Amino acid sequence: MAVLALLAAVFALFGPDPTAWGSTTQRVVVNRYSGLAIEGFDPVAYFTDARAVRGLPDFEATEAGAVWRFHNASNRDAFAAHPEIYGPQFGGYDPIEVGRGIAYAGNPRFFVVTGQRLYLFAREQSRDAFAANPGRFLKGALARWPELLKTLAQ
């Protein structure tokens, strides 16, 4: 048992980062095991509740090759009508990393809603830097995103 616990601890420390799994092969960040976009968090709730809210299996929609979950039917319907508004920008990749030319998955718990758009970040520090000056980071991300998008599988 002690050996198994030690192996689990080593894997947790040095194994793959689950927030970045599949982050370099998809146009929208999707968990490769569950098929869920943004780890099952409700993208509309970031706008309506100003917080990360887990979606429910009872309220799902499919968009951009991913399964999206919602907290209620109203949020699901709003997303279905306007996925380009409610879906995370840059496919859920961290805009600071996108500005560097890297597709690194954002964490649904680190977010900013600005300019009526949702942005997800890999780290809390990245979120804080972006929140202080979104225009500075968006300029680079918008410039690099078209080329980066070409490298991501559909």
N, C-alpha and C positions, 0 to 999 in steps of 0.2 A: 504494500500500500504506500509506503514512504517513497519508493522508487517512482510509482505512478504519479504521486503528488509532485515530486521533484521534476519529472518530465513535463507535467502540465504547467508548472510554474515557468520552466525554461521556454516552453512553446509560447506561453502568454507574453513573455518579455521579448522574445526574439522572432516570433512567428509573424506571419503576414498581418498587416493592419486591416481589420475587417471593414473599416470605413473607406478603405481605398480599393477593396476587392472589385475587380472588373472595371476599375475607373478609367482605364486607358483603351477600352475597346468599344464603348457605347456612346452614342450621341446624347443619351440621357442616362444619368447614373442610376443603375438598377442593381439590386442585390442578386448576384448570380444564382443563389440557391432558392430564393423565394419568388423572384421576379418582380418584387415590389420596388417602385420608385421611392426615393427619399425615405427608405426604411419603413414605409407604411405610415408616415406622418401625413396629416391632411394639409395640402398646400393652400387651401382657401382659408384655413384657420389662422395662418400667419397674418392675414389681412383683417379678418373679422374679430379674432380674439387677441391678436398681437402676442401670440405665444405658440410654441410647438405643441400640437395636440395629435395624439395617435388616432389614426383612422380605424375604422371597424370593418371586418370582413363583409358585413351586411351591406356596406355602401362602397362599391368598387366601380371603377371605370377603366377602360383600356385606352391609352393614348401614347403615340410615339413608341410603340412596341413594349410598353411597360404597363404594369398594373398599379393603379393609384388608389389609395384608400382615403375615405372621408369620414368625418365624425357624424354626418347626417346627410339625408337625401338632398337638402337644399344646397349644401356645399358641393356635392357631387354634380348637381345640375349646373351650378355656376361655373364649375371647372369645365364641364362638357361644352358649355356655350363659349368659353373664352380661355382655352388652355394656354394661349400665348401670354396672357396676363397673369394667370395664377400659377403656372408652372415656373419652377426656378429658372432664372436666366443662366445662360451658358450650360444648359442641360443639368444643372446641379453641381457643376464643377466650381471650385473656388476661384472667384474672379481675379484675385491677386496672383494665383498660380497661372491662370489663363494668360494674364498679362506678361508672364515670364515664358509663355509658350509651352506650359505643362498642363496636362489634363489630370488634376488631382481632385478626387471626390470631396465635395463639401459634406459636412456633418449637419444633419437636420436640426441639431440643437443650437448651432451657431449660425444665426441668421440676421439679416437686415432687410427691412422693407423700406425702399426709398424710391421716389419717382414712380410710385405705383408698380414696382417690380420687386420680386423676391430674389435675394442672393444668399447662397449657402457658403460656409467657410470651413476649411479643414481644421482650423485652430481658433481658439478664442482671441488670441492676439491679432490674428488677421482680421477677424470681424471688427475688433475695436479700432484698428488702423483704418479700415475701410469706412466705418461709420463716421470717423472724424473728418474724412475728406473723400467722399465717393467719386467725385469727378476726377481726381488725380489717378485713381486706380482704374476707373472705367475706360478712360482714354486708351490705356495700354491693352486692356482686355478686349475692347471692341476692335482694336487694330489687329490683334493676333487671333481672335476667335475664328474668322473664316478659314485661315490656313490650318489651324488646329482641328477644326471640324472635319476637314478632308481626311485626317488621319484616323478618325474614329469610325468604327463599323456602324452600319445602319441597323 
